[in-house]
């Protein structure tokens, strides 16, 4: 997975093995909410 800052202030995410493939775009607020969820353990049960 690769992430990159976008000029508009958001964040883009894509599969690093498919560099010309599709990407997901997130606003800054969406990205911060996602990172906060990771830090708070909201996705811990997904690895089981």
Secondary structure, DSSP 8 states (H G I E B T S, - for coil): -EEEE-TTS-EEEE-TT-TTS-EEEE-HHHHHHHHHHHHTTTTGGGG-
